[in-house]
Amino acid sequence: MRTTLDIPERLISDLLKVLKLSKKNEAVRIAIDDFVRRKKRENLLNLKGGIDIEDMSKKIREAERDESHC
């Protein structure tokens, strides 16, 4: 999608340096993709404690141990 944005030159320049790129389109795409990924992760982490999930790892290990003895 073609979009016109007014981004400060200093910000674009810093972005290109940090990413070691020369193409603005690629740098902006990478920056937006990274931002969205981080926000999604942050939103998932904010759910911590909001959902009750029973830790079944001990029971699974015991069942696997029992199966290996058969």
Buried (B, 14 or more C-beta within 10 A) or exposed (E): EEEEEEEEEEEBEEBBEEBEBEEBEEBBEBBEEEEEEEEEEEEEEEEEEEEEEEEEEEEEEEEEEEEEEE
